[in-house]
Amino acid sequence: MEYFIHIGIVFFIYAILAVSLNLVVGYTGLLSLAHAAFFGIGAYATAILLTKYNINFFVSAGVGMGLAGMASLFIGIVLSKFKDDYYALASLGFNVIVCSFFINLDSITGGVIGIPGIKKPSFFGLEIHSNFAYLILALVFFVIIFLVSRFIVQSSFGRALRAIRDDENALAVFGYKVLNFKLVIFVISAMMAAIAGSLFASYITYIDPSIFTITESVFILTIIILGGLSSLRGSLLGALFLILLPEYLRILGLPNDTAAQVRQIIYGLALIFLMLYRPKGLVGEYEMK
């Protein structure tokens, strides 16, 4: 039972990451490879405040959201100068810079060693010790973020985002401040990713820079491409498939090193076949060009 609860917690964390990234990539058409950086900012903010200053989890998660929001606003303005492939490369560069900070600010972040002994959340003085209670907490955060995301995509703001994706020049002709829309959704997405980072850090109780590299950003992007761009439901399907896949390989009895390599091969093959035969993903509404 504990095994399935663990899978459920990890699924909700990555579902939050996938849903939030889909708002930027699927609904707005901005190919961002910086999501793991915001994931890491939330995780490190929570880990540092919990371990060094004994600040409540929910307060530290809020601080992580704020830091991710400020970082995303700054990098969003910089990224607005780029288009298409250059946008992706610039966002990738930001992810690399953030990881370098995690590594080199060792007096704060612990450097390559990371931060161990991260405390579990406490609610009204009661610490969440059991994984089942943590599953409920992760579920609550996921439901809130999913409902907020659905409200966004169904609102006039969401329709403007899809118009930007399809033809931002046409939207600008009608007087819309395209840059403002891009910045707002980028900041919202980053703050959601920071929440996932806070949950991850407190659940695993240990983080290090290797978790938040460009590989992780590509993995999150793979989730939404597999499940379907511009589809919140697709984000959930993609997260479910890619979270369960390594567990299935482990059940087959493959050694950890072999299982990791097989998993990467399957990811690559899945993306190739999807691009060839179903470029919109499993249930997507938008085809990445």
VEXDREN-2710 file (C-alpha; in Angstrom, 1 decimal):
% VEXDREN-2710
k/r/px/py/pz
1/MET/0.0/0.0/0.0
2/GLU/2.8/2.4/0.9
3/TYR/4.3/1.8/-2.6
4/PHE/1.1/3.0/-4.3
5/ILE/0.8/6.0/-2.0
6/HIS/4.4/6.9/-3.0
7/ILE/3.6/6.7/-6.7
8/GLY/0.5/8.8/-6.1
9/ILE/2.5/11.6/-4.4
10/VAL/5.1/11.6/-7.2
11/PHE/2.3/11.7/-9.8
12/PHE/0.6/14.7/-8.2
13/ILE/3.9/16.6/-8.1
14/TYR/4.7/15.9/-11.7
15/ALA/1.1/16.5/-12.7
16/ILE/1.4/20.0/-11.2
17/LEU/4.6/20.6/-13.2
18/ALA/3.0/19.3/-16.4
19/VAL/-0.2/21.3/-16.1
20/SER/1.8/24.5/-15.3
21/LEU/4.2/24.0/-18.2
22/ASN/1.3/23.3/-20.6
23/LEU/-0.1/26.8/-19.9
24/VAL/3.1/28.2/-21.4
25/VAL/4.0/25.7/-24.1
26/GLY/0.6/24.3/-25.2
27/TYR/-1.7/27.2/-24.7
28/THR/0.7/30.1/-25.4
29/GLY/3.1/28.5/-27.8
30/LEU/6.3/29.5/-25.9
31/LEU/8.8/26.6/-26.0
32/SER/10.3/27.0/-22.5
33/LEU/13.1/24.7/-21.2
34/ALA/13.4/26.5/-17.9
35/HIS/10.7/24.8/-15.9
36/ALA/13.1/22.7/-13.8
37/ALA/14.8/25.9/-12.7
38/PHE/11.5/27.2/-11.1
39/PHE/10.9/23.7/-9.7
40/GLY/14.3/24.0/-8.1
41/ILE/13.8/27.5/-6.8
42/GLY/10.7/26.4/-4.9
43/ALA/12.5/23.3/-3.6
44/TYR/15.6/25.1/-2.4
45/ALA/13.6/28.0/-0.8
46/THR/11.5/25.5/1.2
47/ALA/14.5/23.4/2.1
48/ILE/16.6/26.3/3.3
49/LEU/13.8/27.9/5.3
50/LEU/12.8/24.7/6.9
51/THR/16.3/23.4/7.8
52/LYS/18.1/26.6/8.7
53/TYR/15.3/28.9/10.0
54/ASN/12.6/26.5/11.1
55/ILE/10.0/28.4/9.2
56/ASN/6.6/26.8/8.5
57/PHE/6.3/24.8/5.3
58/PHE/3.4/26.8/4.0
59/VAL/5.2/30.1/4.6
60/SER/8.4/28.8/3.0
61/ALA/6.4/27.5/0.0
62/GLY/4.9/31.0/-0.4
63/VAL/8.4/32.5/-0.3
64/GLY/9.5/30.0/-3.0
65/MET/6.5/31.0/-5.1
66/GLY/7.5/34.7/-4.7
67/LEU/11.1/34.0/-5.7
68/ALA/10.1/32.0/-8.7
69/GLY/7.7/34.7/-9.7
70/MET/10.3/37.4/-9.5
71/ALA/12.9/35.3/-11.4
72/SER/10.3/34.4/-14.1
73/LEU/9.3/38.0/-14.5
74/PHE/13.0/39.0/-15.1
75/ILE/13.8/36.1/-17.4
76/GLY/10.4/36.5/-19.2
77/ILE/11.3/40.0/-20.2
78/VAL/14.7/38.8/-21.5
79/LEU/13.1/35.9/-23.4
80/SER/10.6/38.3/-25.0
81/LYS/13.5/39.4/-27.2
82/PHE/13.7/36.0/-28.7
83/LYS/11.5/33.9/-31.0
84/ASP/11.0/30.2/-31.6
85/ASP/14.2/28.1/-31.4
86/TYR/16.2/31.0/-29.9
87/TYR/13.5/31.3/-27.2
88/ALA/14.0/27.7/-26.3
89/LEU/17.8/28.0/-26.2
90/ALA/17.7/31.2/-24.1
91/SER/15.4/29.5/-21.6
92/LEU/17.7/26.5/-21.5
93/GLY/20.5/28.9/-20.7
94/PHE/18.6/30.3/-17.8
95/ASN/18.1/26.7/-16.4
96/VAL/21.9/26.2/-16.6
97/ILE/22.5/29.4/-14.8
98/VAL/20.1/28.6/-12.0
99/CYS/21.7/25.1/-11.6
100/SER/25.1/26.8/-11.4
101/PHE/23.9/29.0/-8.5
102/PHE/22.7/25.9/-6.7
103/ILE/26.1/24.3/-7.1
104/ASN/28.3/27.3/-6.3
105/LEU/26.4/29.0/-3.5
106/ASP/27.4/26.2/-1.3
107/SER/27.2/28.2/1.9
108/ILE/23.5/28.6/1.3
109/THR/22.5/25.6/-0.9
110/GLY/25.0/23.0/0.3
111/GLY/26.6/22.9/-3.2
112/VAL/26.9/19.5/-4.9
113/ILE/26.2/17.8/-1.5
114/GLY/22.7/19.3/-1.4
115/ILE/20.5/19.8/1.6
116/PRO/19.5/16.8/3.7
117/GLY/17.1/16.5/6.6
118/ILE/14.3/18.6/5.2
119/LYS/11.4/18.6/7.6
120/LYS/7.9/17.5/6.8
121/PRO/5.1/20.1/6.7
122/SER/3.2/20.9/9.9
123/PHE/-0.4/22.0/10.0
124/PHE/-1.6/23.8/13.2
125/GLY/1.3/22.3/15.1
126/LEU/0.8/18.8/13.8
127/GLU/3.6/17.4/11.6
128/ILE/2.6/15.3/8.6
129/HIS/4.5/12.1/9.2
130/SER/2.5/9.5/7.2
131/ASN/2.8/9.2/3.5
132/PHE/-1.0/8.9/3.3
133/ALA/-1.4/12.4/4.9
134/TYR/1.2/13.7/2.5
135/LEU/-0.8/12.2/-0.4
136/ILE/-3.8/14.2/0.7
137/LEU/-1.7/17.3/0.9
138/ALA/-0.3/16.8/-2.6
139/LEU/-3.8/16.1/-3.9
140/VAL/-5.2/19.3/-2.4
141/PHE/-2.4/21.4/-4.0
142/PHE/-2.9/19.6/-7.3
143/VAL/-6.7/20.1/-7.3
144/ILE/-6.2/23.9/-6.5
145/ILE/-3.7/24.3/-9.3
146/PHE/-5.7/22.2/-11.8
147/LEU/-8.9/24.3/-11.1
148/VAL/-7.0/27.6/-11.4
149/SER/-5.5/26.4/-14.7
150/ARG/-8.8/25.3/-16.0
151/PHE/-10.3/28.7/-15.1
152/ILE/-7.4/30.4/-16.9
153/VAL/-7.8/28.4/-20.1
154/GLN/-11.6/28.8/-20.2
155/SER/-11.5/32.5/-19.5
156/SER/-11.1/35.4/-22.0
157/PHE/-7.4/35.5/-20.8
158/GLY/-7.0/31.9/-22.0
159/ARG/-8.6/32.7/-25.3
160/ALA/-6.1/35.5/-25.7
161/LEU/-3.2/33.1/-24.9
162/ARG/-4.4/30.7/-27.7
163/ALA/-4.6/33.7/-30.1
164/ILE/-1.0/34.6/-29.2
165/ARG/0.0/31.0/-30.0
166/ASP/-1.7/31.0/-33.3
167/ASP/-0.8/34.5/-34.5
168/GLU/0.4/37.1/-32.0
169/ASN/0.9/39.8/-34.7
170/ALA/-2.8/39.6/-35.5
171/LEU/-3.7/40.0/-31.9
172/ALA/-1.4/43.0/-31.5
173/VAL/-3.2/44.7/-34.4
174/PHE/-6.3/44.7/-32.2
175/GLY/-4.5/46.6/-29.4
176/TYR/-3.7/43.7/-27.1
177/LYS/-0.5/44.0/-25.1
178/VAL/1.0/40.7/-26.1
179/LEU/4.1/41.0/-24.0
180/ASN/1.9/41.5/-20.8
181/PHE/-0.1/38.3/-21.5
182/LYS/3.2/36.3/-22.0
183/LEU/4.7/37.6/-18.9
184/VAL/1.6/37.0/-16.7
185/ILE/1.2/33.4/-17.8
186/PHE/5.0/32.7/-17.6
187/VAL/5.0/34.0/-14.0
188/ILE/1.9/32.0/-13.0
189/SER/3.4/28.9/-14.5
190/ALA/6.7/29.4/-12.6
191/MET/4.9/29.9/-9.3
192/MET/3.0/26.7/-9.8
193/ALA/6.2/24.9/-10.5
194/ALA/7.7/26.3/-7.3
195/ILE/4.8/24.8/-5.4
196/ALA/5.7/21.4/-6.9
197/GLY/9.3/22.0/-5.8
198/SER/8.2/22.7/-2.2
199/LEU/6.2/19.5/-2.1
200/PHE/9.0/17.5/-3.6
201/ALA/11.7/18.8/-1.2
202/SER/9.6/18.2/1.9
203/TYR/8.5/14.8/0.8
204/ILE/11.9/13.4/-0.3
205/THR/13.6/15.3/2.6
206/TYR/16.8/15.7/0.5
207/ILE/17.6/17.8/-2.6
208/ASP/20.7/18.5/-4.7
209/PRO/21.4/20.4/-7.9
210/SER/21.4/17.2/-10.1
211/ILE/17.6/17.0/-9.7
212/PHE/16.9/20.3/-11.4
213/THR/19.1/20.1/-14.5
214/ILE/18.0/20.6/-18.1
215/THR/17.3/16.9/-18.3
216/GLU/14.5/17.4/-15.9
217/SER/13.1/20.3/-18.0
218/VAL/13.2/18.0/-21.0
219/PHE/11.4/15.3/-19.0
220/ILE/8.6/17.6/-18.1
221/LEU/8.3/18.8/-21.7
222/THR/8.2/15.2/-22.7
223/ILE/5.2/14.6/-20.4
224/ILE/3.1/17.3/-22.0
225/ILE/4.1/16.4/-25.6
226/LEU/3.2/12.8/-24.9
227/GLY/-0.1/13.6/-23.2
228/GLY/-1.0/16.4/-25.6
229/LEU/-0.3/20.1/-25.9
230/SER/-3.1/22.5/-25.0
231/SER/-4.9/19.9/-23.0
232/LEU/-4.9/19.8/-19.2
233/ARG/-6.2/16.2/-19.4
234/GLY/-3.3/15.3/-21.6
235/SER/-0.9/16.6/-19.0
236/LEU/-2.3/14.2/-16.5
237/LEU/-2.1/11.2/-19.0
238/GLY/1.4/12.0/-19.9
239/ALA/2.5/12.3/-16.2
240/LEU/0.7/9.0/-15.4
241/PHE/2.4/7.2/-18.2
242/LEU/6.0/8.5/-17.6
243/ILE/5.7/8.0/-13.8
244/LEU/4.5/4.5/-14.1
245/LEU/6.9/3.4/-16.8
246/PRO/10.1/3.2/-14.7
247/GLU/8.1/1.4/-12.0
248/TYR/7.0/-1.2/-14.6
249/LEU/10.6/-1.6/-15.7
250/ARG/11.6/-2.1/-12.1
251/ILE/8.9/-4.8/-11.7
252/LEU/10.4/-6.6/-14.7
253/GLY/13.6/-7.0/-12.6
254/LEU/15.9/-4.9/-14.7
255/PRO/19.0/-3.6/-12.8
256/ASN/18.7/0.1/-12.0
257/ASP/21.3/1.2/-14.5
258/THR/19.8/-0.9/-17.3
259/ALA/16.3/0.3/-16.4
260/ALA/17.3/3.9/-16.6
261/GLN/18.9/3.4/-20.1
262/VAL/15.8/1.4/-21.3
263/ARG/13.6/4.2/-20.0
264/GLN/15.5/6.8/-21.9
265/ILE/15.2/4.7/-25.1
266/ILE/11.5/4.3/-24.6
267/TYR/11.1/8.1/-24.1
268/GLY/12.9/8.8/-27.3
269/LEU/11.0/6.2/-29.3
270/ALA/7.7/7.4/-27.9
271/LEU/8.5/11.0/-29.0
272/ILE/9.6/9.9/-32.4
273/PHE/6.4/7.9/-33.1
274/LEU/4.3/10.7/-31.7
275/MET/5.9/13.3/-33.9
276/LEU/5.4/11.0/-36.9
277/TYR/1.9/9.6/-36.3
278/ARG/0.3/11.7/-33.7
279/PRO/2.0/15.1/-33.4
280/LYS/-0.7/16.5/-31.1
281/GLY/0.0/13.8/-28.5
282/LEU/-2.5/11.4/-27.0
283/VAL/-5.4/14.0/-26.5
284/GLY/-3.8/17.3/-27.5
285/GLU/-5.4/20.1/-29.4
286/TYR/-2.3/21.8/-30.7
287/GLU/0.5/20.6/-32.9
288/MET/4.0/22.0/-32.2
289/LYS/5.6/23.4/-35.3
END
